[in-house]
Amino acid sequence: MPGSRPPRLSRELRTIGAMIRLYCRDHHGAAMLCPECAALYDYAACRLDRCPYGEEKPTCVNCPIHCYEKARREQVRTVMRYAGPRMLLRHPVLAVMHMIDGRKTPPPSPRKRAAR
């Protein structure tokens, strides 16, 4: 449920949303998200809601479980490569928090914990 996300996951969704909006505005010239970028945002939100790590979720680049399908993963990489450096100027708090989250060591896989 969108309203019931833990604070860390809510912030991560705000971060990816800001990156997608920045990318879409500069590449597609849309004031609002174009259908392709809106679909990518919805997909990211869905994957975030289903992440087996929950509140302990590492940043996707550090995650041992890649839950994005290959084409979507490439889309997100393209968006992040473009928007990441620009986030420090546009959304400095989100950018710094994302960098801090990225430096944390990922917790053990939830699948391995369940097998114990």
C-alpha positions, -999 to +999 in steps of 0.1 A: +000+000+000+014+034-009+005+051+023+020+024+045+056+025+034+083+028+061+101+062+060+132+048+044+113+033+015+091+064+011+123+085+008+137+060-018+105+063-038+107+101-036+143+099-048+136+078-078+106+099-086+127+131-086+153+115-108+126+103-133+110+137-134+143+155-140+152+130-168+118+133-184+117+170-183+151+174-199+147+145-224+111+145-233+103+182-227+072+173-207+060+194-178+044+162-164+058+127-168+053+112-203+036+078-204+069+060-207+084+077-177+052+073-157+052+036-164+088+034-152+079+052-120+049+029-114+072-001-120+098+012-096+071+018-069+057-017-074+092-033-071+099-012-040+067-023-024+076-060-030+113-058-020+120-087+004+144-066+024+117-042+035+130-013+057+165-028+056+166-025+018+200-015+004+203+008-026+195-012-058+231-010-071+243-027-039+215-053-037+223-089-043+187-095-055+180-078-088+142-076-090+140-053-120+136-070-154+166-064-176+150-037-199+137-017-169+170-020-151+187-004-181+161+023-182+167+031-145+205+031-151+201+056-179+179+078-158+202+076-128+233+083-149+217+115-162+199+127-131+223+116-104+248+144-108+221+169-112+203+158-080+228+176-058+216+209-071+179+202-075+173+179-045+203+181-023+188+164+008+175+134-013+208+131-031+229+131+001+207+107+018+209+084-012+247+086-012+247+078+025+223+048+020+246+036-008+276+034+015+259+011+039+267-026+038+237-046+025+222-069+051+222-107+045+197-119+019+162-124+034+161-157+015+192-169+033+179-158+066+146-177+061+166-209+052+183-209+086 
